[in-house]
Structures are given as C-alpha cells and as structure tokens.
Amino acid sequence: MAVSIIIRRTVKDETMAGKLAPFIVQLRSQAAVQPGFLTDQTFICLDHEGEYLIISSWNTLDDWNKWMHSEERMAIQRQIDGLLGEKTLYRYYEPIVGGIPPRFQA
C-alpha cells in the first residue's frame, strides 16, 4: 500500500530560501528517479510565514526508507539542516482502508 511522507521545514527569510533552493531542487530531482517514488507536492503555510510542507508519496515505506537513508540523500539533507539550523521533521502516513478509522482498545 502506498505511503505518504510529510516533510516540514521552516525557512527564516528570503536569503536563506535562496541558499536552500538549489538543495531542494537537487533532492526533488533525485527522488523522482528512485524506485517506488510516485509523486510529491510542496505547500507554503498561509498563516505561519516561512513554513513549508512537502507530501511525498511512495509505493512502500521500504522504498522511502531506502531513499531516506541513501548516502546521496543524507549528504544533501545535512546541508539543508545546517542552513536551517534545525532538523527537518518527517512523519509517515498510510491511507485508512475504507475511510474507517481503527478502534483503539482500552
């Protein structure tokens, strides 16, 4: 089942955004040719200036993890986190089958 990776970054100003842009383009270009990559979308937050959200969809979590932990990706990510001064936040999601949320046992 496909998974969606939610990636959140906060960019402090336009100067930082300009420095960050080439690394983001490089990540997106390289991700697009990885096995299991489906699509991605980037959003800017309307009520929190500088916050960006990326939704990256993959065939499986294993496909994402192979890309996530690849040397080429980690090298770029270290540069991004260094510019941001903080670690990029990741969350992993999968669709709920039939749209019915699971019941949690007490």
NULUMBA-71775 format. One record per atom (N, C-alpha, C, CB): residue number from 0; residue in three letters; x, y, z. Coordinates in steps of 0.05 Angstrom, whole numbers, plus 32768, in hexadecimal, padded with zeros to 4 digits. Glycine has a CB too. Example, Ala and Ser with C-alpha at 12.3 -4.5 7.8 and 13.67 -1.06 7.14 Angstrom:
0 / ALA / 8108 / 7F8E / 809C
0 / ALA / 80F6 / 7FA6 / 809C
0 / ALA / 8108 / 7FBE / 809C
0 / ALA / 80E2 / 7FA7 / 80B5
1 / SER / 8101 / 7FD3 / 808E
1 / SER / 8111 / 7FEB / 808F
1 / SER / 8102 / 8001 / 809D
1 / SER / 811A / 7FF4 / 8072
This chain:
0 / MET / 8011 / 7FE8 / 8000
0 / MET / 8000 / 8000 / 8000
0 / MET / 8012 / 8019 / 8000
0 / MET / 7FED / 8000 / 8018
1 / ALA / 800A / 802C / 7FF0
1 / ALA / 8019 / 8045 / 7FEE
1 / ALA / 801A / 8054 / 8009
1 / ALA / 800D / 8058 / 7FD9
2 / VAL / 8030 / 8062 / 800D
2 / VAL / 8033 / 8072 / 8026
2 / VAL / 8039 / 808F / 801E
2 / VAL / 804A / 8066 / 8038
3 / SER / 8032 / 80A1 / 8030
3 / SER / 8038 / 80BD / 802C
3 / SER / 804B / 80C6 / 8042
3 / SER / 801E / 80CF / 802C
4 / ILE / 805F / 80D4 / 803A
4 / ILE / 8073 / 80DF / 804D
4 / ILE / 806E / 80FD / 804F
4 / ILE / 8091 / 80D8 / 8045
5 / ILE / 8069 / 8106 / 8067
5 / ILE / 8064 / 8123 / 806C
5 / ILE / 807F / 812F / 8076
5 / ILE / 804D / 8128 / 8080
6 / ILE / 8089 / 8142 / 8067
6 / ILE / 80A2 / 814F / 806E
6 / ILE / 809D / 816C / 8073
6 / ILE / 80B7 / 814B / 8056
7 / ARG / 80A7 / 8176 / 808A
7 / ARG / 80A2 / 8192 / 8092
7 / ARG / 80BC / 81A0 / 8096
7 / ARG / 8090 / 8193 / 80AB
8 / ARG / 80BE / 81B8 / 808B
8 / ARG / 80D6 / 81C8 / 808E
8 / ARG / 80CD / 81E5 / 8093
8 / ARG / 80E9 / 81C7 / 8076
9 / THR / 80DD / 81F3 / 80A4
9 / THR / 80D8 / 8210 / 80A8
9 / THR / 80F0 / 821F / 809E
9 / THR / 80D2 / 8215 / 80C6
10 / VAL / 80EA / 8232 / 808C
10 / VAL / 80FF / 8242 / 807F
10 / VAL / 80FC / 825E / 808B
10 / VAL / 80FD / 8242 / 8060
11 / LYS / 8111 / 8269 / 8097
11 / LYS / 8110 / 8281 / 80A6
11 / LYS / 810D / 829B / 8096
11 / LYS / 8128 / 8284 / 80B7
12 / ASP / 8119 / 829B / 807E
12 / ASP / 8118 / 82B4 / 806E
12 / ASP / 811E / 82AE / 8050
12 / ASP / 812B / 82C9 / 8079
13 / GLU / 811C / 82C3 / 803F
13 / GLU / 8121 / 82BF / 8023
13 / GLU / 813E / 82B8 / 801C
13 / GLU / 811A / 82D9 / 8014
14 / THR / 8151 / 82C2 / 802B
14 / THR / 816D / 82BB / 8027
14 / THR / 8171 / 829D / 802A
14 / THR / 817F / 82CB / 8039
15 / MET / 8166 / 8293 / 8040
15 / MET / 8168 / 8276 / 8046
15 / MET / 815A / 8266 / 8030
15 / MET / 815D / 8270 / 8062
16 / ALA / 8142 / 8270 / 8028
16 / ALA / 8133 / 8262 / 8013
16 / ALA / 8143 / 8260 / 7FF9
16 / ALA / 8119 / 8270 / 800E
17 / GLY / 8151 / 8275 / 7FF2
17 / GLY / 8162 / 8275 / 7FDA
17 / GLY / 8179 / 8261 / 7FDC
17 / GLY / 816D / 8290 / 7FD6
18 / LYS / 8185 / 825F / 7FF4
18 / LYS / 819B / 824B / 7FF8
18 / LYS / 8190 / 822F / 7FF8
18 / LYS / 81A9 / 8251 / 8012
19 / LEU / 8178 / 822B / 8002
19 / LEU / 816C / 8211 / 8005
19 / LEU / 8161 / 8206 / 7FEA
19 / LEU / 8155 / 8213 / 8019
20 / ALA / 8158 / 8217 / 7FD9
20 / ALA / 814A / 820F / 7FC0
20 / ALA / 815A / 81FA / 7FAF
20 / ALA / 8145 / 8227 / 7FAF
21 / PRO / 8174 / 81FE / 7FAA
21 / PRO / 8182 / 81EA / 7F9A
21 / PRO / 8183 / 81CE / 7FA6
21 / PRO / 819F / 81F4 / 7F95
22 / PHE / 8184 / 81CD / 7FC1
22 / PHE / 8185 / 81B3 / 7FCE
22 / PHE / 8169 / 81A5 / 7FCC
22 / PHE / 818C / 81B7 / 7FEC
23 / ILE / 8154 / 81B5 / 7FCE
23 / ILE / 8139 / 81AA / 7FCC
23 / ILE / 8134 / 81A0 / 7FAF
23 / ILE / 8124 / 81BF / 7FD3
24 / VAL / 813D / 81AF / 7F9B
24 / VAL / 813A / 81A6 / 7F80
24 / VAL / 814A / 818C / 7F7B
24 / VAL / 8144 / 81BC / 7F6C
25 / GLN / 8161 / 818B / 7F86
25 / GLN / 8172 / 8173 / 7F84
25 / GLN / 8164 / 815B / 7F91
25 / GLN / 818E / 8177 / 7F91
26 / LEU / 8159 / 815E / 7FA9
26 / LEU / 814B / 8148 / 7FB6
26 / LEU / 8133 / 813F / 7FA6
26 / LEU / 8142 / 8151 / 7FD2
27 / ARG / 8123 / 8152 / 7F9C
27 / ARG / 810B / 814A / 7F8D
27 / ARG / 8113 / 813C / 7F73
27 / ARG / 80FB / 8163 / 7F87
28 / SER / 8127 / 8146 / 7F65
28 / SER / 812F / 8139 / 7F4C
28 / SER / 8139 / 811D / 7F51
28 / SER / 8145 / 814A / 7F3F
29 / GLN / 8149 / 8119 / 7F66
29 / GLN / 8153 / 80FE / 7F6B
29 / GLN / 813E / 80EC / 7F76
29 / GLN / 816A / 8100 / 7F7F
30 / ALA / 812B / 80F6 / 7F86
30 / ALA / 8115 / 80E5 / 7F90
30 / ALA / 8104 / 80DB / 7F7A
30 / ALA / 8104 / 80F5 / 7FA4
31 / ALA / 80FF / 80EB / 7F66
31 / ALA / 80ED / 80E4 / 7F50
31 / ALA / 80F6 / 80CC / 7F40
31 / ALA / 80EA / 80FC / 7F3D
32 / VAL / 810F / 80C5 / 7F41
32 / VAL / 8119 / 80AE / 7F32
32 / VAL / 811E / 8095 / 7F44
32 / VAL / 8133 / 80B5 / 7F23
33 / GLN / 8117 / 8097 / 7F5D
33 / GLN / 811B / 8081 / 7F70
33 / GLN / 8105 / 806C / 7F6C
33 / GLN / 811C / 808B / 7F8D
34 / PRO / 810D / 8052 / 7F70
34 / PRO / 80F8 / 803D / 7F6F
34 / PRO / 80E3 / 8042 / 7F84
34 / PRO / 8105 / 8022 / 7F72
35 / GLY / 80CA / 8041 / 7F7C
35 / GLY / 80B4 / 8043 / 7F8F
35 / GLY / 80A9 / 8060 / 7F91
35 / GLY / 80BC / 803A / 7FA9
36 / PHE / 80B7 / 8074 / 7F87
36 / PHE / 80AD / 808F / 7F89
36 / PHE / 8094 / 8092 / 7F78
36 / PHE / 80C3 / 80A3 / 7F80
37 / LEU / 807F / 809F / 7F83
37 / LEU / 8067 / 80A4 / 7F74
37 / LEU / 8063 / 80C1 / 7F6C
37 / LEU / 804F / 809B / 7F84
38 / THR / 8063 / 80D3 / 7F80
38 / THR / 805F / 80EF / 7F7B
38 / THR / 8066 / 8100 / 7F94
38 / THR / 8041 / 80F4 / 7F73
39 / ASP / 8068 / 811A / 7F90
39 / ASP / 806A / 812B / 7FA8
39 / ASP / 805D / 8146 / 7FA2
39 / ASP / 8088 / 812F / 7FAF
40 / GLN / 8056 / 8154 / 7FB7
40 / GLN / 804A / 816E / 7FB6
40 / GLN / 8056 / 817F / 7FCC
40 / GLN / 802B / 816D / 7FB8
41 / THR / 805A / 8199 / 7FC6
41 / THR / 8065 / 81AB / 7FDA
41 / THR / 8050 / 81C1 / 7FE0
41 / THR / 8080 / 81B7 / 7FD1
42 / PHE / 804D / 81C6 / 7FF9
42 / PHE / 8039 / 81DB / 8002
42 / PHE / 8047 / 81EF / 8014
42 / PHE / 8022 / 81CD / 8011
43 / ILE / 803E / 8208 / 8012
43 / ILE / 8047 / 821D / 8025
43 / ILE / 8030 / 8223 / 8037
43 / ILE / 8051 / 8237 / 8015
44 / CYS / 8036 / 8226 / 8051
44 / CYS / 8021 / 822C / 8065
44 / CYS / 8018 / 8249 / 8062
44 / CYS / 802C / 8226 / 8082
45 / LEU / 7FFE / 824C / 8062
45 / LEU / 7FF3 / 8267 / 8060
45 / LEU / 7FF2 / 8277 / 807A
45 / LEU / 7FD7 / 8265 / 8054
46 / ASP / 7FF2 / 8269 / 8090
46 / ASP / 7FF0 / 8277 / 80AA
46 / ASP / 8009 / 8273 / 80BC
46 / ASP / 7FD8 / 826D / 80B9
47 / HIS / 801F / 8269 / 80B0
47 / HIS / 8038 / 8267 / 80BF
47 / HIS / 804F / 826B / 80AB
47 / HIS / 803B / 824B / 80CD
48 / GLU / 8057 / 8284 / 80A9
48 / GLU / 806B / 828C / 8095
48 / GLU / 8084 / 827B / 8096
48 / GLU / 8072 / 82AA / 8099
49 / GLY / 808C / 8272 / 807F
49 / GLY / 80A5 / 8263 / 807C
49 / GLY / 80A2 / 8245 / 8080
49 / GLY / 80B8 / 826D / 8090
50 / GLU / 808A / 823B / 8087
50 / GLU / 8087 / 821F / 808B
50 / GLU / 807E / 8211 / 8071
50 / GLU / 8072 / 8219 / 80A1
51 / TYR / 808C / 81FC / 806A
51 / TYR / 8087 / 81ED / 8052
51 / TYR / 8080 / 81D0 / 8059
51 / TYR / 809F / 81EE / 803E
52 / LEU / 806E / 81C4 / 804A
52 / LEU / 8066 / 81A9 / 804E
52 / LEU / 8068 / 819A / 8034
52 / LEU / 8049 / 81A7 / 805A
53 / ILE / 8076 / 8183 / 8034
53 / ILE / 8078 / 8173 / 801C
53 / ILE / 806A / 8159 / 8021
53 / ILE / 8097 / 816E / 8014
54 / ILE / 805A / 8150 / 800E
54 / ILE / 804D / 8136 / 8010
54 / ILE / 805A / 8125 / 7FF9
54 / ILE / 802E / 8137 / 800D
55 / SER / 8069 / 8111 / 8001
55 / SER / 8077 / 8100 / 7FEE
55 / SER / 806B / 80E4 / 7FF0
55 / SER / 8096 / 80FF / 7FF5
56 / SER / 8061 / 80DA / 7FD9
56 / SER / 8054 / 80C0 / 7FD9
56 / SER / 8065 / 80AA / 7FCC
56 / SER / 8039 / 80C2 / 7FCA
57 / TRP / 8066 / 8093 / 7FD9
57 / TRP / 8077 / 807D / 7FD1
57 / TRP / 8066 / 8063 / 7FD1
57 / TRP / 808F / 807A / 7FE4
58 / ASN / 806F / 8050 / 7FC1
58 / ASN / 8061 / 8036 / 7FC0
58 / ASN / 8060 / 8028 / 7FDB
58 / ASN / 806E / 8023 / 7FAB
59 / THR / 8077 / 8028 / 7FE8
59 / THR / 8079 / 801B / 8002
59 / THR / 808A / 802B / 8015
59 / THR / 8084 / 7FFE / 8000
60 / LEU / 8088 / 8027 / 802F
60 / LEU / 8099 / 8034 / 8042
60 / LEU / 80B6 / 802B / 803E
60 / LEU / 8090 / 802E / 805F
61 / ASP / 80BA / 8012 / 8036
61 / ASP / 80D5 / 8008 / 8030
61 / ASP / 80E2 / 8018 / 801A
61 / ASP / 80D4 / 7FEA / 8029
62 / ASP / 80D2 / 801E / 8004
62 / ASP / 80DD / 802E / 7FEF
62 / ASP / 80E7 / 8049 / 7FF9
62 / ASP / 80C8 / 8033 / 7FD8
63 / TRP / 80D6 / 8056 / 800A
63 / TRP / 80DD / 8070 / 8016
63 / TRP / 80F6 / 806D / 8027
63 / TRP / 80C6 / 807B / 8026
64 / ASN / 80F7 / 8059 / 8038
64 / ASN / 810E / 8055 / 804A
64 / ASN / 8128 / 8051 / 803B
64 / ASN / 8109 / 803E / 805D
65 / LYS / 8127 / 8043 / 8025
65 / LYS / 813F / 803F / 8015
65 / LYS / 8149 / 805B / 800B
65 / LYS / 813A / 802C / 7FFD
66 / TRP / 8137 / 806B / 8001
66 / TRP / 813F / 8086 / 7FF8
66 / TRP / 8147 / 8098 / 8010
66 / TRP / 8128 / 8093 / 7FE9
67 / MET / 8137 / 8097 / 8025
67 / MET / 813D / 80A7 / 803D
67 / MET / 8159 / 80A3 / 8048
67 / MET / 8128 / 80A2 / 8052
68 / HIS / 8162 / 808A / 8048
68 / HIS / 817B / 8083 / 8054
68 / HIS / 8192 / 8080 / 8040
68 / HIS / 8178 / 8069 / 8064
69 / SER / 818D / 8087 / 8027
69 / SER / 81A2 / 8085 / 8013
69 / SER / 81B7 / 809B / 8019
69 / SER / 8197 / 8088 / 7FF6
70 / GLU / 81D0 / 8095 / 8012
70 / GLU / 81E6 / 80A8 / 8017
70 / GLU / 81E1 / 80C2 / 8007
70 / GLU / 8201 / 809C / 800E
71 / GLU / 81D8 / 80C0 / 7FEE
71 / GLU / 81D4 / 80D8 / 7FDE
71 / GLU / 81BF / 80EB / 7FEB
71 / GLU / 81CB / 80D1 / 7FC2
72 / ARG / 81A9 / 80DF / 7FF5
72 / ARG / 8194 / 80F0 / 8002
72 / ARG / 819E / 80FB / 801D
72 / ARG / 817B / 80DF / 8006
73 / MET / 81AB / 80EA / 802D
73 / MET / 81B4 / 80F3 / 8047
73 / MET / 81C8 / 810A / 8045
73 / MET / 81C0 / 80DC / 8057
74 / ALA / 81D9 / 810A / 8030
74 / ALA / 81EC / 811F / 802C
74 / ALA / 81DE / 813A / 8027
74 / ALA / 8200 / 8119 / 8015
75 / ILE / 81CA / 8139 / 8016
75 / ILE / 81BB / 8152 / 8010
75 / ILE / 81AB / 815B / 8028
75 / ILE / 81A7 / 814D / 7FF8
76 / GLN / 819F / 8148 / 8036
76 / GLN / 818E / 814E / 804E
76 / GLN / 819E / 815B / 8064
76 / GLN / 8180 / 8135 / 8058
77 / ARG / 81B7 / 8152 / 8067
77 / ARG / 81C9 / 815F / 807B
77 / ARG / 81CD / 817C / 8075
77 / ARG / 81E4 / 8150 / 807D
78 / GLN / 81D1 / 8182 / 805B
78 / GLN / 81D5 / 819E / 8053
78 / GLN / 81BB / 81AF / 8058
78 / GLN / 81DD / 819F / 8035
79 / ILE / 81A4 / 81A3 / 8052
79 / ILE / 818B / 81B1 / 8057
79 / ILE / 8187 / 81B6 / 8074
79 / ILE / 8173 / 81A0 / 804C
80 / ASP / 818B / 81A2 / 8085
80 / ASP / 8187 / 81A6 / 80A2
80 / ASP / 819B / 81BA / 80AD
80 / ASP / 818A / 818B / 80B0
81 / GLY / 81B4 / 81BA / 80A2
81 / GLY / 81C8 / 81CD / 80AA
81 / GLY / 81BF / 81EA / 80A4
81 / GLY / 81E2 / 81C7 / 809D
82 / LEU / 81B4 / 81EE / 808D
82 / LEU / 81AA / 8209 / 8086
82 / LEU / 8192 / 8211 / 8097
82 / LEU / 81A2 / 820A / 8068
83 / LEU / 8180 / 81FE / 809C
83 / LEU / 8168 / 8204 / 80AC
83 / LEU / 816F / 8208 / 80C9
83 / LEU / 8154 / 81EE / 80A9
84 / GLY / 8184 / 81FB / 80D3
84 / GLY / 818B / 81FC / 80EF
84 / GLY / 8179 / 81EA / 8100
84 / GLY / 8188 / 8219 / 80F9
85 / GLU / 816B / 81D8 / 80F3
85 / GLU / 815B / 81C4 / 8101
85 / GLU / 8156 / 81AC / 80EF
85 / GLU / 8140 / 81D1 / 810A
86 / LYS / 814E / 8196 / 80FB
86 / LYS / 8149 / 817E / 80EC
86 / LYS / 812E / 8180 / 80DE
86 / LYS / 814A / 8165 / 80FE
87 / THR / 812D / 8176 / 80C6
87 / THR / 8114 / 8174 / 80B7
87 / THR / 8102 / 815F / 80C5
87 / THR / 8119 / 816C / 8099
88 / LEU / 80E8 / 8165 / 80C6
88 / LEU / 80D5 / 8153 / 80D4
88 / LEU / 80C8 / 8141 / 80BF
88 / LEU / 80BF / 8164 / 80E3
89 / TYR / 80C6 / 8127 / 80C5
89 / TYR / 80BA / 8113 / 80B4
89 / TYR / 80A4 / 8105 / 80C3
89 / TYR / 80CF / 80FF / 80A9
90 / ARG / 808E / 80FF / 80B5
90 / ARG / 8078 / 80EE / 80C0
90 / ARG / 8070 / 80DC / 80A9
90 / ARG / 8060 / 80FF / 80CB
91 / TYR / 8068 / 80C3 / 80B1
91 / TYR / 8061 / 80AF / 809D
91 / TYR / 8044 / 80A7 / 80A0
91 / TYR / 8073 / 8096 / 80A0
92 / TYR / 8035 / 80A6 / 8089
92 / TYR / 8019 / 80A1 / 808A
92 / TYR / 8012 / 808D / 8074
92 / TYR / 8009 / 80BB / 8086
93 / GLU / 7FFC / 807D / 807A
93 / GLU / 7FF1 / 806C / 8066
93 / GLU / 7FD3 / 8070 / 8066
93 / GLU / 7FF8 / 804E / 806A
94 / PRO / 7FC5 / 806C / 804F
94 / PRO / 7FA9 / 8070 / 804E
94 / PRO / 7F9A / 805D / 8060
94 / PRO / 7F9E / 806D / 8031
95 / ILE / 7F83 / 8066 / 806B
95 / ILE / 7F72 / 8054 / 807B
95 / ILE / 7F60 / 8046 / 8067
95 / ILE / 7F61 / 8065 / 8090
96 / VAL / 7F61 / 802B / 8067
96 / VAL / 7F52 / 801B / 8054
96 / VAL / 7F34 / 8020 / 8059
96 / VAL / 7F59 / 7FFD / 8058
97 / GLY / 7F26 / 8026 / 8044
97 / GLY / 7F09 / 802B / 8046
97 / GLY / 7F02 / 8045 / 8054
97 / GLY / 7EFC / 8015 / 8054
98 / GLY / 7F15 / 8055 / 805C
98 / GLY / 7F10 / 806E / 8069
98 / GLY / 7F06 / 806C / 8086
98 / GLY / 7EFD / 807D / 8059
99 / ILE / 7F07 / 8054 / 8091
99 / ILE / 7EFD / 804F / 80AC
99 / ILE / 7F15 / 804E / 80BF
99 / ILE / 7EEC / 8035 / 80AE
100 / PRO / 7F16 / 8061 / 80D2
100 / PRO / 7F2D / 8060 / 80E5
100 / PRO / 7F2C / 8048 / 80F7
100 / PRO / 7F2C / 807A / 80F6
101 / PRO / 7F43 / 803E / 80FE
101 / PRO / 7F44 / 8026 / 8110
101 / PRO / 7F3A / 802D / 812C
101 / PRO / 7F60 / 801B / 8112
102 / ARG / 7F30 / 8019 / 813A
102 / ARG / 7F28 / 801D / 8156
102 / ARG / 7F3F / 8015 / 8168
102 / ARG / 7F0E / 800D / 815C
103 / PHE / 7F44 / 8025 / 817B
103 / PHE / 7F5A / 801F / 818E
103 / PHE / 7F4E / 8011 / 81A6
103 / PHE / 7F68 / 8039 / 8196
104 / GLN / 7F5B / 7FFC / 81AE
104 / GLN / 7F53 / 7FEC / 81C5
104 / GLN / 7F5C / 7FFA / 81DF
104 / GLN / 7F5E / 7FCF / 81C4
105 / ALA / 7F4B / 7FFB / 81F3
105 / ALA / 7F52 / 8008 / 820C
105 / ALA / 7F61 / 7FF5 / 821E
105 / ALA / 7F39 / 8012 / 821A
